[in-house]
Amino acid sequence: MNQKLTHIDFEHAGADVFCFDCGTDVREYHAMIQITDRRLPFAMQLEAVISAYDELLDRLPNTQAVFKRYFLSDAANQADDVVVADVTDCAKSIIQQAPLNGSKVALWVWLMTGVQTGMTKSGLYEVRHGDFRHLFNASAHNLAANSEYQMRLLFNEYVMQLAEEGCTLADNCIRTWLFVNDIDLNYGGVVRARNQVFFTQGLTQNTHFIASTGIGGRQQDPNVLSQMDNYAIAGVKPEQIHYLYAPTHLNRTSDYGVSFERGTYVDYADRRHVFISGTASINNKGEVMYAKDVEQQTRRMWENVEALLAEAECTFDDVCEMIVYLRDIADYDLVSALYQERFPGKPTVIVHAPVCRPGWLVEMECTAVKAIDKPELPKF
């Protein structure tokens, strides 16, 4: 099994790349592409990112993107350009969460070999291999009256899309990302909508919820208060899906009125995928730890993520990408130095995005993958 990190320099951009290869026809890569010449205007930065992506594909034969996320500094003036410039046939998430290295755009891309892709009639992007259809959706939004109505419509539409694919929210959805414009004001509505929809779909604290990140993020249109990305698997069996709790470090989210899982992992015959939700400096009583101290919050956050990964029999070595959210841009230099010291070369982006509680100064999410041997399960 080959699991390695690589850094590649391109013109005006660089990429940190994680490769997972367990000897099957499906290799996986996660790449974080970021600008190195931050004096360039946006058009040239975007061109540099897309050129770096194209060159990366040339270096990784038979590889294609299955999901992309663009992090922008000013979506109102930049999002249209991304839509025009990137014609990749995959789910593309575009969100204003300014990269805090001082650039205007960064890109996270998940790539695979040996898969077939295409758009389904339901509007979800499909990645086919073996017994499974991996269903991605990105940048879903609407213009209902407030954040609660917008999120309720988003989930209701998604439930109908899943039904068209023979899936349900409870049985097939693995991961969601909820982006909230002005999160301090609008997060409450998002939470109410999600709680209501989940209850109607049989998702309760006695069954399970879904791994998720609820975070500040702005769409191109300022009237969009809620935006959603999601990932589901058609063909997955209940025995393949497991939920992570780390009760020594974290409490159940339902304890404080929200409905998501701390993490989820999915087992196949040859690999385990781990999805860690947005995680902050919290204890198992639901209390914010180390108020107003971003360094101590970062270290406690790592400890919490490490406990979740351990429950999935993983470590940070198995993590293939990390997204770090900071409330205060003035904390970037310190937090960036901490990450560079502990995780050199790991595909990581640090962006400006307030967390759902004002007291949390930093939050992170991540994805991990490791080789396993469970021949009784279908291969990925």
C-alpha positions as CSV (number, residue, x, y, z in Angstrom):
1,M,0.0,0.0,0.0
2,N,1.3,3.4,-1.0
3,Q,0.3,6.5,0.9
4,K,2.4,9.6,0.3
5,L,2.6,13.3,0.3
6,T,4.1,15.3,-2.5
7,H,4.6,19.0,-3.1
8,I,4.6,20.3,-6.7
9,D,5.5,23.8,-7.8
10,F,3.8,25.3,-10.8
11,E,4.0,28.8,-12.3
12,H,2.6,31.2,-9.7
13,A,1.0,28.3,-7.7
14,G,1.9,25.2,-5.7
15,A,0.1,22.0,-4.8
16,D,0.3,19.7,-1.8
17,V,-0.9,16.3,-2.9
18,F,-1.9,13.2,-0.9
19,C,-1.9,9.9,-2.7
20,F,-3.7,6.7,-1.6
21,D,-2.9,3.5,-3.5
22,C,-3.9,0.1,-2.2
23,G,-3.1,-1.7,-5.4
24,T,-6.6,-1.6,-6.9
25,D,-7.7,0.3,-10.0
26,V,-9.1,3.1,-7.9
27,R,-6.3,5.4,-6.6
28,E,-7.3,8.5,-4.8
29,Y,-5.7,11.9,-4.6
30,H,-6.5,15.0,-2.6
31,A,-4.7,18.2,-3.7
32,M,-4.7,21.7,-2.2
33,I,-3.7,24.2,-4.9
34,Q,-2.7,27.6,-3.6
35,I,-1.2,30.8,-5.1
36,T,2.5,31.6,-4.5
37,D,2.5,35.0,-6.2
38,R,-0.2,36.8,-4.3
39,R,0.4,40.2,-6.0
40,L,-1.3,39.0,-9.2
41,P,-4.8,40.2,-10.0
42,F,-7.7,37.7,-9.6
43,A,-7.9,36.8,-13.3
44,M,-4.2,35.7,-13.3
45,Q,-4.5,33.9,-9.9
46,L,-7.5,31.9,-11.2
47,E,-5.6,31.1,-14.4
48,A,-2.6,30.0,-12.4
49,V,-4.8,27.7,-10.2
50,I,-6.6,26.1,-13.2
51,S,-3.3,25.7,-15.1
52,A,-1.8,24.0,-12.0
53,Y,-4.8,21.7,-11.9
54,D,-4.4,20.8,-15.6
55,E,-0.7,20.1,-15.2
56,L,-1.5,18.0,-12.1
57,L,-3.8,15.9,-14.3
58,D,-1.0,15.4,-16.8
59,R,1.2,14.1,-14.0
60,L,-1.5,11.7,-12.8
61,P,-2.6,9.7,-15.8
62,N,-6.2,8.3,-16.0
63,T,-7.2,10.5,-13.1
64,Q,-10.3,12.7,-12.9
65,A,-11.8,15.1,-10.4
66,V,-14.8,13.9,-8.5
67,F,-15.3,17.0,-6.3
68,K,-13.8,20.5,-6.3
69,R,-14.1,23.4,-3.9
70,Y,-13.0,26.9,-4.7
71,F,-12.3,29.3,-1.8
72,L,-12.7,32.9,-2.9
73,S,-11.9,36.2,-1.3
74,D,-14.8,38.1,-3.0
75,A,-17.5,35.9,-4.5
76,A,-19.6,38.8,-5.8
77,N,-16.8,39.8,-8.2
78,Q,-15.1,36.4,-8.7
79,A,-17.7,33.5,-8.8
80,D,-18.8,34.1,-12.4
81,D,-15.3,33.9,-13.6
82,V,-14.8,30.6,-11.9
83,V,-17.9,29.2,-13.5
84,V,-16.8,30.3,-17.0
85,A,-13.1,29.2,-16.6
86,D,-13.6,25.8,-15.0
87,V,-15.4,23.4,-17.3
88,T,-14.5,20.2,-15.4
89,D,-17.4,17.7,-15.4
90,C,-17.7,17.3,-11.6
91,A,-19.4,18.8,-8.6
92,K,-18.0,22.3,-8.0
93,S,-18.4,24.1,-4.8
94,I,-17.8,27.9,-4.9
95,I,-17.8,29.8,-1.7
96,Q,-16.5,33.0,-0.3
97,Q,-14.1,32.0,2.5
98,A,-11.0,34.0,1.8
99,P,-7.7,32.1,1.8
100,L,-5.7,33.7,4.6
101,N,-2.3,33.4,3.0
102,G,-3.3,36.6,1.3
103,S,-4.4,35.2,-2.1
104,K,-7.7,35.6,-3.8
105,V,-8.4,31.9,-4.6
106,A,-7.5,28.4,-3.5
107,L,-8.7,25.0,-4.7
108,W,-9.3,21.7,-3.0
109,V,-9.8,18.8,-5.4
110,W,-10.5,15.1,-4.8
111,L,-9.4,12.9,-7.7
112,M,-9.7,9.2,-8.5
113,T,-8.6,6.8,-11.2
114,G,-10.7,4.0,-12.7
115,V,-14.2,5.6,-12.2
116,Q,-16.9,6.8,-14.6
117,T,-18.6,10.1,-14.0
118,G,-21.6,12.0,-15.2
119,M,-24.6,14.0,-14.3
120,T,-27.8,12.2,-13.3
121,K,-31.3,13.2,-14.2
122,S,-31.8,14.3,-10.6
123,G,-29.0,16.9,-10.9
124,L,-26.5,15.1,-8.7
125,Y,-23.0,14.3,-10.0
126,E,-22.4,10.6,-10.1
127,V,-19.1,8.7,-9.7
128,R,-19.6,5.0,-10.6
129,H,-17.4,2.1,-9.6
130,G,-18.2,-1.5,-8.7
131,D,-21.4,-1.8,-6.6
132,F,-21.5,1.9,-5.8
133,R,-22.6,5.3,-7.2
134,H,-21.1,8.1,-5.3
135,L,-23.4,11.1,-5.5
136,F,-22.1,14.7,-5.1
137,N,-23.9,18.0,-5.1
138,A,-22.4,21.4,-4.6
139,S,-23.3,25.1,-4.3
140,A,-27.0,24.4,-3.9
141,H,-28.9,27.5,-2.9
142,N,-32.2,29.4,-3.3
143,L,-33.7,32.8,-2.6
144,A,-36.4,32.0,0.0
145,A,-37.3,34.7,2.6
146,N,-34.8,33.8,5.4
147,S,-32.1,31.3,6.3
148,E,-34.5,28.8,7.9
149,Y,-36.8,28.7,4.8
150,Q,-33.8,28.5,2.5
151,M,-32.2,25.6,4.4
152,R,-35.6,23.7,4.6
153,L,-36.0,24.1,0.8
154,L,-32.4,22.9,0.2
155,F,-32.9,19.8,2.3
156,N,-36.4,19.1,0.8
157,E,-35.0,19.4,-2.7
158,Y,-32.1,17.1,-1.8
159,V,-34.4,14.5,-0.3
160,M,-36.3,14.5,-3.6
161,Q,-33.1,14.2,-5.6
162,L,-32.0,11.2,-3.5
163,A,-35.4,9.6,-4.0
164,E,-34.9,9.8,-7.8
165,E,-31.7,7.9,-7.3
166,G,-33.4,5.2,-5.1
167,C,-31.8,6.7,-1.9
168,T,-32.9,8.3,1.3
169,L,-31.3,10.9,3.5
170,A,-31.1,8.5,6.4
171,D,-29.6,5.6,4.6
172,N,-27.3,7.1,2.0
173,C,-26.2,10.6,2.9
174,I,-22.7,10.5,4.4
175,R,-21.6,14.2,4.6
176,T,-23.0,17.7,4.3
177,W,-21.5,21.2,4.3
178,L,-23.8,24.1,5.3
179,F,-22.5,27.6,4.5
180,V,-24.2,30.4,6.3
181,N,-24.0,34.1,5.3
182,D,-23.5,36.1,8.5
183,I,-23.5,33.0,10.7
184,D,-23.9,34.9,14.0
185,L,-27.3,36.1,12.7
186,N,-28.5,33.3,10.5
187,Y,-27.2,30.0,12.1
188,G,-30.3,29.6,14.3
189,G,-32.6,29.4,11.3
190,V,-30.4,26.8,9.6
191,V,-30.3,24.7,12.8
192,R,-34.1,24.8,13.1
193,A,-34.6,23.8,9.5
194,R,-32.2,20.9,9.7
195,N,-33.7,19.6,12.9
196,Q,-37.2,19.7,11.5
197,V,-36.2,18.0,8.2
198,F,-34.1,15.4,10.0
199,F,-37.0,14.5,12.3
200,T,-39.4,14.0,9.4
201,Q,-36.7,11.7,7.7
202,G,-36.2,9.5,10.8
203,L,-32.9,11.1,11.8
204,T,-32.9,11.5,15.6
205,Q,-30.5,11.1,18.5
206,N,-31.8,7.6,18.9
207,T,-31.0,6.7,15.3
208,H,-28.2,8.7,13.8
209,F,-27.4,12.1,12.2
210,I,-25.0,13.0,9.4
211,A,-21.4,14.2,9.5
212,S,-21.5,17.9,8.7
213,T,-19.7,21.3,8.9
214,G,-21.9,24.3,9.6
215,I,-19.7,27.4,9.0
216,G,-19.7,31.0,7.8
217,G,-19.5,31.4,4.1
218,R,-21.0,33.8,1.5
219,Q,-22.3,33.1,-2.0
220,Q,-22.2,35.5,-4.9
221,D,-25.7,36.8,-4.3
222,P,-25.9,38.4,-0.8
223,N,-29.5,37.3,-0.6
224,V,-28.4,33.7,-0.4
225,L,-28.2,33.1,3.3
226,S,-27.7,29.3,3.2
227,Q,-25.7,27.2,0.7
228,M,-25.2,23.4,0.8
229,D,-22.8,20.8,-0.5
230,N,-23.5,17.1,0.1
231,Y,-22.2,13.6,-0.6
232,A,-24.2,10.3,-0.6
233,I,-23.5,6.7,-1.7
234,A,-26.1,4.7,-3.6
235,G,-25.6,1.0,-2.9
236,V,-24.0,1.3,0.5
237,K,-25.2,-1.1,3.2
238,P,-26.0,-0.1,6.9
239,E,-23.2,-2.4,8.1
240,Q,-20.6,-0.3,6.2
241,I,-21.4,3.0,7.9
242,H,-20.2,3.8,11.4
243,Y,-20.5,6.9,13.6
244,L,-17.8,8.5,15.7
245,Y,-18.4,10.0,19.2
246,A,-15.1,10.2,21.2
247,P,-17.1,10.6,24.4
248,T,-14.0,11.2,26.5
249,H,-13.5,14.5,24.6
250,L,-16.8,15.4,23.0
251,N,-20.6,15.4,23.8
252,R,-23.4,14.5,21.5
253,T,-24.4,17.5,19.4
254,S,-28.1,16.9,20.3
255,D,-27.2,17.9,23.9
256,Y,-27.1,21.5,22.7
257,G,-29.9,21.4,20.2
258,V,-28.1,20.6,16.9
259,S,-28.2,17.5,14.8
260,F,-25.0,16.3,13.2
261,E,-22.5,13.5,13.9
262,R,-19.0,14.3,15.0
263,G,-17.7,12.0,12.3
264,T,-18.6,9.1,10.1
265,Y,-16.6,6.3,8.5
266,V,-17.5,4.0,5.6
267,D,-15.8,0.6,5.2
268,Y,-15.2,-1.2,1.9
269,A,-13.3,-4.4,1.3
270,D,-10.1,-2.6,0.7
271,R,-10.3,0.9,2.4
272,R,-11.9,3.0,5.0
273,H,-13.1,6.5,4.4
274,V,-13.3,8.8,7.4
275,F,-15.2,12.1,7.4
276,I,-14.5,14.3,10.4
277,S,-17.1,17.1,10.9
278,G,-16.2,20.6,11.7
279,T,-14.5,20.3,15.1
280,A,-13.6,23.0,17.6
281,S,-12.2,23.5,21.1
282,I,-15.0,21.8,23.1
283,N,-15.2,19.4,26.0
284,N,-17.6,16.5,26.6
285,K,-19.9,18.8,28.5
286,G,-20.4,21.0,25.4
287,E,-18.4,23.9,26.8
288,V,-16.0,26.1,24.9
289,M,-12.4,25.4,26.0
290,Y,-9.7,28.1,26.3
291,A,-11.8,31.1,25.6
292,K,-9.9,33.9,23.7
293,D,-6.7,31.8,23.4
294,V,-6.4,30.6,19.8
295,E,-3.2,28.6,20.3
296,Q,-4.7,26.6,23.2
297,Q,-8.0,26.2,21.2
298,T,-6.0,24.9,18.2
299,R,-4.3,22.3,20.4
300,R,-7.5,21.2,22.0
301,M,-9.2,21.0,18.6
302,W,-6.4,18.7,17.4
303,E,-6.8,16.5,20.5
304,N,-10.5,16.2,19.7
305,V,-9.9,15.3,16.1
306,E,-7.2,12.8,17.1
307,A,-9.7,11.1,19.5
308,L,-12.3,10.9,16.7
309,L,-9.7,9.5,14.3
310,A,-8.5,6.9,16.9
311,E,-12.1,5.7,17.2
312,A,-11.9,4.9,13.5
313,E,-8.5,3.2,14.0
314,C,-6.8,6.1,12.2
315,T,-4.2,8.8,13.0
316,F,-3.3,12.2,11.5
317,D,-1.0,10.2,9.1
318,D,-4.1,8.9,7.4
319,V,-5.6,12.4,6.9
320,C,-5.6,13.4,3.3
321,E,-6.9,17.0,3.5
322,M,-7.7,19.6,6.1
323,I,-9.7,22.8,6.0
324,V,-9.1,25.2,8.9
325,Y,-11.5,28.0,9.6
326,L,-10.5,31.2,11.5
327,R,-12.9,33.8,12.9
328,D,-10.2,36.5,13.2
329,I,-7.8,37.0,10.3
330,A,-5.2,38.3,12.7
331,D,-4.8,34.8,14.1
332,Y,-3.5,33.4,10.8
333,D,0.2,33.8,11.3
334,L,0.1,31.9,14.6
335,V,-2.2,29.1,13.5
336,S,-0.4,28.7,10.2
337,A,2.9,28.3,12.0
338,L,1.4,25.7,14.3
339,Y,0.1,23.7,11.3
340,Q,3.3,23.9,9.4
341,E,5.2,22.6,12.4
342,R,2.9,19.7,13.1
343,F,1.7,18.8,9.6
344,P,4.4,19.8,7.0
345,G,3.3,19.0,3.5
346,K,-0.3,17.9,4.4
347,P,-2.8,19.4,2.0
348,T,-4.3,22.1,4.1
349,V,-6.0,25.4,3.5
350,I,-6.7,28.1,6.2
351,V,-9.6,30.4,5.4
352,H,-11.6,33.2,6.9
353,A,-14.9,31.7,8.1
354,P,-16.5,32.4,11.5
355,V,-17.6,29.3,13.5
356,C,-21.2,28.8,14.8
357,R,-20.3,30.0,18.3
358,P,-18.6,33.4,18.7
359,G,-16.3,31.9,21.4
360,W,-14.8,29.4,19.0
361,L,-11.8,31.1,17.3
362,V,-10.8,28.1,15.2
363,E,-12.4,25.0,13.7
364,M,-11.2,22.3,11.4
365,E,-12.6,19.4,9.4
366,C,-10.7,16.7,7.6
367,T,-11.0,13.5,5.5
368,A,-8.9,10.4,6.1
369,V,-8.4,7.1,4.2
370,K,-6.6,3.9,5.2
371,A,-6.2,0.4,3.8
372,I,-8.2,-2.3,5.5
373,D,-8.9,-6.0,4.6
374,K,-12.6,-6.9,4.9
375,P,-13.2,-9.3,2.1
376,E,-16.8,-9.8,3.3
377,L,-17.6,-6.3,2.1
378,P,-17.6,-5.0,-1.6
379,K,-14.6,-3.1,-2.9
380,F,-14.7,0.6,-3.3
